[in-house]
Amino acid sequence: MKRRLWYIGNRAYDLTAWIARHPGGRDALLQTEGTDCTELFRAYHLMRTPTEVLLARYEVAIDASDPEHVEAMGGTISAGDTPGGGLTVVVDLAAPRGAQ
């Protein structure tokens, strides 16, 4: 079963259990599922501490080099050859992981 993810501040959240309880209604979450909704989230959630505590409950670990997740977070993946013959993968996200 594929996880339903929302991306906020270069972190992934599975908000499935929160959809029915979201004070802004289901549609606000369903319309942004699978996307980087950082700016929209910040525009509507001005109190930092309560939202951080709430989000911590729903944060999930993802493979930050998985193209699906990188693209959803607004980043890009580029690959290049290394001098030793290996492959280097560079993940470029819009903001550092800790920035919020």
LODOKOL-960713 format. One record per residue (C-alpha): residue in three letters; residue number from 1; x, y, z. Coordinates in steps of 0.1 Angstrom, whole numbers, plus 2048, in hexadecimal, padded with zeros to 3 digits. Each point is the difference from the previous one (the first is absolute). Layout:
residues N
+---------+-----+-----+-----+-----+
: residuo : num :   u :   v :   w :
+---------+-----+-----+-----+-----+
:     ala : NUM :   X :   Y :   Z :
...
+---------+-----+-----+-----+-----+
END
This chain:
residues 100
+---------+-----+-----+-----+-----+
: residuo : num :   u :   v :   w :
+---------+-----+-----+-----+-----+
:     met :   1 : 800 : 800 : 800 :
:     lys :   2 : 80E : 821 : 7F6 :
:     arg :   3 : 803 : 81B : 81B :
:     arg :   4 : 7EE : 821 : 7FB :
:     leu :   5 : 819 : 81B : 805 :
:     trp :   6 : 801 : 826 : 804 :
:     tyr :   7 : 821 : 813 : 7FF :
:     ile :   8 : 806 : 81E : 817 :
:     gly :   9 : 822 : 80F : 805 :
:     asn :  10 : 812 : 7E4 : 7EE :
:     arg :  11 : 7F1 : 7E6 : 818 :
:     ala :  12 : 7E6 : 7E6 : 7F8 :
:     tyr :  13 : 7E0 : 7FB : 813 :
:     asp :  14 : 7E5 : 7E6 : 7FE :
:     leu :  15 : 7E1 : 814 : 809 :
:     thr :  16 : 7E7 : 7E5 : 7F8 :
:     ala :  17 : 7F4 : 7FD : 824 :
:     trp :  18 : 7FD : 826 : 803 :
:     ile :  19 : 7EA : 806 : 7E1 :
:     ala :  20 : 7DF : 7FB : 811 :
:     arg :  21 : 80A : 816 : 81E :
:     his :  22 : 811 : 81C : 7EC :
:     pro :  23 : 7EF : 821 : 80B :
:     gly :  24 : 803 : 80E : 7DD :
:     gly :  25 : 7ED : 7E3 : 7F1 :
:     arg :  26 : 80A : 7E1 : 7EC :
:     asp :  27 : 803 : 812 : 7DF :
:     ala :  28 : 81D : 816 : 80C :
:     leu :  29 : 815 : 7E0 : 806 :
:     leu :  30 : 7F3 : 7EB : 7E3 :
:     gln :  31 : 808 : 81B : 7E7 :
:     thr :  32 : 824 : 803 : 80B :
:     glu :  33 : 808 : 7DA : 805 :
:     gly :  34 : 820 : 7F6 : 7F0 :
:     thr :  35 : 80D : 823 : 7FC :
:     asp :  36 : 817 : 819 : 811 :
:     cys :  37 : 7E6 : 814 : 813 :
:     thr :  38 : 819 : 813 : 816 :
:     glu :  39 : 7F6 : 823 : 7F5 :
:     leu :  40 : 7DA : 7F9 : 803 :
:     phe :  41 : 806 : 7EF : 822 :
:     arg :  42 : 813 : 81E : 80D :
:     ala :  43 : 7E6 : 819 : 7F3 :
:     tyr :  44 : 7E4 : 7EF : 815 :
:     his :  45 : 814 : 7F3 : 81E :
:     leu :  46 : 80F : 81F : 811 :
:     met :  47 : 805 : 7F1 : 823 :
:     arg :  48 : 821 : 7ED : 7FD :
:     thr :  49 : 801 : 7EB : 81F :
:     pro :  50 : 7DE : 7EF : 800 :
:     thr :  51 : 804 : 7F7 : 7DB :
:     glu :  52 : 823 : 7F2 : 805 :
:     val :  53 : 7F4 : 7E9 : 81C :
:     leu :  54 : 7E3 : 7F5 : 7EB :
:     leu :  55 : 815 : 7FA : 7E1 :
:     ala :  56 : 81A : 7EC : 814 :
:     arg :  57 : 7E4 : 7E5 : 806 :
:     tyr :  58 : 7FC : 7FB : 7DA :
:     glu :  59 : 824 : 803 : 7F3 :
:     val :  60 : 80C : 7E2 : 7ED :
:     ala :  61 : 822 : 7F5 : 7F4 :
:     ile :  62 : 806 : 801 : 7DB :
:     asp :  63 : 81D : 7F9 : 7E9 :
:     ala :  64 : 80B : 823 : 7F8 :
:     ser :  65 : 811 : 7F3 : 7E0 :
:     asp :  66 : 7E0 : 7F1 : 7F2 :
:     pro :  67 : 7F7 : 815 : 7E2 :
:     glu :  68 : 7DB : 7FF : 808 :
:     his :  69 : 806 : 810 : 822 :
:     val :  70 : 81B : 819 : 7F4 :
:     glu :  71 : 7E8 : 80C : 7E4 :
:     ala :  72 : 7E3 : 803 : 819 :
:     met :  73 : 816 : 816 : 816 :
:     gly :  74 : 809 : 817 : 7E4 :
:     gly :  75 : 823 : 7F3 : 7FB :
:     thr :  76 : 814 : 7F0 : 7E4 :
:     ile :  77 : 817 : 7E2 : 7FD :
:     ser :  78 : 81E : 801 : 7E9 :
:     ala :  79 : 81A : 7E5 : 7FB :
:     gly :  80 : 824 : 802 : 7F5 :
:     asp :  81 : 81F : 7EA : 7FD :
:     thr :  82 : 81A : 801 : 81B :
:     pro :  83 : 825 : 7FE : 7FA :
:     gly :  84 : 800 : 7DC : 80D :
:     gly :  85 : 7E6 : 7F5 : 7E7 :
:     gly :  86 : 7E3 : 800 : 818 :
:     leu :  87 : 7E0 : 814 : 7FE :
:     thr :  88 : 7F9 : 81F : 815 :
:     val :  89 : 7DC : 80A : 807 :
:     val :  90 : 7FA : 823 : 80B :
:     val :  91 : 7DE : 809 : 810 :
:     asp :  92 : 7F8 : 825 : 7FE :
:     leu :  93 : 7E3 : 80A : 815 :
:     ala :  94 : 7F1 : 823 : 801 :
:     ala :  95 : 809 : 805 : 824 :
:     pro :  96 : 816 : 7EE : 81A :
:     arg :  97 : 7EE : 7E4 : 812 :
:     gly :  98 : 800 : 813 : 821 :
:     ala :  99 : 7F3 : 821 : 7F3 :
:     gln : 100 : 7DC : 807 : 809 :
+---------+-----+-----+-----+-----+
END
